[in-house]
């Protein structure tokens, strides 16, 4: 999302542990890695919702596991702005080890697929119950050897999580996702894997906003262009989410091979 170069345009400077960040002149974001809380205070209206969305997506990228969005100190003068939390939850539904829970004493945020809790104790208990702890993360440089490293990561993770049958397909998808960063993004990357209900979820986050373009089958007489086809062949679903400073490409590998 392109932003004007003005300090009052809802820009976020990044999510820093325990730091209050300006998202709008009247809306502040505070994060806490130790508790998984994402606190908002002030007023959330349509002018601030895009910046809050960006900050929440970055938070979910930076820390595995679900996040509790604390609305107890927030006023929302625009009912449409409330939808940003449900939209982010849908966006991250297939990311590895990511989910959005909401703490809202008023209950006004209930509905639209959100898990809403009235007290901090209830939200904290739900956070502890969330089956997202089994995740592994690796930082990689954009070099040729990155693909070999990610294959080792996938093979080891699948073995530990009891989904060894997904290792081959997972290696194919993860290799192509990493190779795309090496070939096109040319930035450092973060690879995250997590099991969920017998599936394998893979995410590769880089710092280029250039989106992958899938055009189906490539002609046999062309070089390259088959990486996304391979991902599409082995994955149940895959996609890409733009972030303020890059993107995250994700894929979901099914417990049984897809028919060809």
C-alpha positions in Angstrom: 0.0 0.0 0.0 1.5 3.3 -1.0 1.6 6.0 1.6 2.2 9.8 1.3 5.4 11.0 2.9 3.8 12.8 5.7 4.2 12.0 9.4 0.5 12.3 10.1 -0.6 10.0 7.2 -1.1 6.9 9.4 2.4 5.6 8.9 3.9 2.9 11.1 7.6 2.8 11.9 7.7 -0.9 12.7 6.6 -3.1 15.7 9.0 -2.8 18.6 8.7 -4.9 21.7 6.9 -2.9 24.5 7.0 0.3 22.4 4.1 2.6 21.8 3.9 3.4 18.1 1.9 6.2 16.4 -0.5 4.9 13.8 -2.7 8.0 13.7 -2.7 11.2 15.7 -5.5 9.7 17.9 -4.7 5.9 17.8 -1.7 4.2 19.4 -0.4 0.6 19.2 1.6 -1.0 22.0 3.0 -4.5 21.7 4.2 -7.0 24.2 6.1 -10.1 23.1 6.1 -11.7 26.5 2.3 -11.9 26.6 1.2 -11.9 23.0 -0.8 -8.7 23.5 -1.4 -6.1 20.8 -2.9 -3.1 22.6 -4.8 -0.3 21.0 -5.7 3.0 22.7 -7.4 6.2 21.7 -9.8 6.4 18.7 -9.9 4.0 15.8 -11.7 5.3 12.8 -11.4 4.6 9.0 -8.4 7.0 8.7 -6.4 4.8 11.2 -7.6 1.3 10.3 -5.1 0.8 7.4 -2.2 1.6 9.7 -3.5 -0.7 12.4 -3.9 -3.4 9.8 -0.3 -3.0 8.7 1.0 -3.0 12.3 -1.0 -6.1 13.2 0.2 -8.0 10.1 3.8 -7.1 10.9 3.3 -8.3 14.5 1.9 -11.7 13.3 4.9 -12.0 10.9 7.5 -11.2 13.6 6.2 -13.6 16.3 4.8 -17.1 15.9 1.5 -17.9 17.6 -1.8 -16.0 17.9 -2.1 -12.4 19.1 -4.7 -11.0 21.5 -5.9 -7.6 20.2 -6.8 -5.6 23.3 -9.6 -3.1 22.6 -10.3 -2.3 26.3 -8.8 1.2 26.0 -10.1 1.9 22.5 -13.0 4.0 21.2 -14.3 3.3 17.7 -16.2 6.1 16.2 -16.6 4.4 12.8 -18.3 1.0 13.0 -16.7 0.0 9.6 -13.2 0.4 11.2 -14.0 -2.6 13.5 -14.0 -4.9 10.5 -10.2 -4.6 10.2 -9.7 -7.3 12.8 -11.9 -9.8 11.0 -10.2 -8.9 7.7 -6.7 -9.5 9.2 -7.9 -12.8 10.8 -9.1 -14.0 7.4 -5.9 -12.9 5.7 -3.7 -14.9 8.1 -5.9 -18.0 8.3 -3.4 -20.0 6.3 -0.2 -18.5 7.6 1.9 -20.8 9.8 1.2 -20.3 13.5 -1.0 -17.2 13.2 -4.4 -16.2 14.5 -6.2 -13.1 15.9 -8.1 -13.2 19.2 -9.9 -10.1 20.5 -10.3 -8.8 24.0 -13.3 -6.5 24.0 -15.2 -5.9 27.3 -18.1 -4.3 25.5 -18.6 -7.3 23.2 -19.1 -4.9 20.2 -16.5 -6.7 18.1 -18.3 -10.0 18.3 -19.3 -11.7 15.1 -17.8 -11.9 11.6 -15.8 -14.9 12.5 -13.9 -13.3 15.4 -13.1 -15.0 18.7 -14.0 -12.3 21.2 -13.4 -12.4 25.0 -14.8 -10.0 27.7 -11.9 -10.3 30.2 -8.1 -10.5 30.0 -8.2 -13.7 31.9 -10.5 -15.3 29.3 -8.3 -14.0 26.5 -5.1 -15.2 28.1 -6.5 -18.7 28.7 -7.6 -18.9 25.1 -4.1 -17.8 24.0 -2.6 -20.6 26.1 -5.0 -23.2 24.6 -4.3 -22.2 21.0 -2.6 -25.1 19.2 0.1 -22.9 17.6 3.1 -23.7 19.7 4.7 -26.2 17.3 6.4 -23.8 14.9 10.0 -23.4 13.7 11.6 -20.3 12.2 14.8 -19.8 10.2 16.5 -16.6 9.0 18.1 -17.0 5.6 20.3 -14.8 3.3 19.3 -14.6 -0.4 22.0 -17.0 -1.6 21.9 -20.3 -3.6 22.6 -22.4 -0.5 19.3 -21.1 1.1 17.3 -23.8 -0.7 19.4 -26.6 0.8 19.0 -25.1 4.3 15.2 -24.9 4.0 14.9 -28.5 2.8 16.7 -29.6 5.9 14.4 -27.4 8.0 11.3 -29.0 6.4 12.5 -32.5 6.6 13.4 -32.2 10.3 10.1 -30.4 11.2 7.9 -32.9 9.4 9.7 -35.8 11.2 9.3 -34.1 14.6 5.6 -33.4 14.0 4.7 -36.8 12.8 3.9 -35.7 9.3 6.9 -37.2 7.5 4.7 -38.0 4.5 4.6 -34.3 3.7 8.3 -33.8 3.7 8.8 -34.3 0.0 6.0 -31.9 -1.1 7.0 -29.5 1.6 10.6 -29.4 0.4 9.4 -28.7 -3.2 7.1 -25.8 -2.1 9.6 -24.3 0.3 12.5 -24.6 -2.2 10.6 -22.7 -4.8 9.4 -20.1 -2.4 13.0 -19.5 -1.2 14.4 -19.6 -4.8 11.9 -16.9 -5.8 13.3 -14.6 -3.1 16.9 -15.4 -4.2 16.1 -14.8 -7.8 13.7 -11.8 -7.6 13.5 -10.2 -4.2 17.3 -10.2 -3.3 16.6 -9.6 0.4 17.0 -11.5 3.6 14.1 -13.8 4.4 12.3 -15.5 7.3 11.0 -19.0 6.8 8.4 -20.3 9.2 6.8 -23.8 9.3 4.0 -25.1 11.5 1.7 -28.2 11.5 -2.0 -27.9 11.8 -4.5 -30.7 11.8 -2.3 -33.0 9.7 -1.4 -30.2 7.2 1.9 -28.3 6.9 1.8 -24.5 6.7 4.8 -22.7 5.2 5.5 -19.0 5.1 8.4 -17.1 3.5 8.7 -13.4 4.4 11.0 -11.1 2.4 11.4 -7.4 2.1 10.4 -6.8 -1.5 6.8 -5.8 -2.4 7.1 -7.4 -5.8 4.3 -9.9 -5.9 4.7 -13.4 -7.4 2.8 -13.7 -10.7 1.4 -17.2 -11.5 0.4 -17.6 -15.1 -0.3 -21.4 -15.2 1.7 -23.8 -17.3 4.9 -22.5 -18.9 5.7 -23.4 -22.5 8.2 -26.3 -22.7 10.6 -24.2 -24.7 11.0 -21.4 -22.1 13.5 -21.2 -19.3 12.2 -20.7 -15.7 8.7 -19.8 -14.8 7.9 -23.2 -13.3 8.4 -22.4 -9.6 4.9 -21.2 -8.9 3.5 -24.1 -11.0 5.3 -26.5 -8.7 3.9 -24.8 -5.6 0.4 -24.8 -7.1 0.8 -28.6 -7.9 1.7 -29.7 -4.4 -0.2 -27.1 -2.3 -3.9 -27.2 -1.3 -3.8 -23.4 -1.2 -1.1 -20.7 -1.5 -1.0 -17.0 -1.8 0.9 -13.8 -1.0 0.2 -10.9 1.5 1.7 -7.5 1.0 3.3 -5.9 4.0 4.5 -2.3 4.5 8.1 -3.4 4.0 7.7 -6.5 1.8 5.4 -9.5 1.6 4.8 -13.0 3.0 4.2 -15.9 0.6 2.4 -18.8 2.2 1.3 -22.3 1.2 -0.7 -25.1 2.8 0.3 -28.7 2.1 -2.5 -31.3 2.5 -2.1 -34.6 4.5 -2.6 -36.6 1.3 -1.1 -35.9 -2.2 -3.3 -33.8 -4.5 -4.6 -35.6 -7.6 -2.7 -34.5 -10.8 
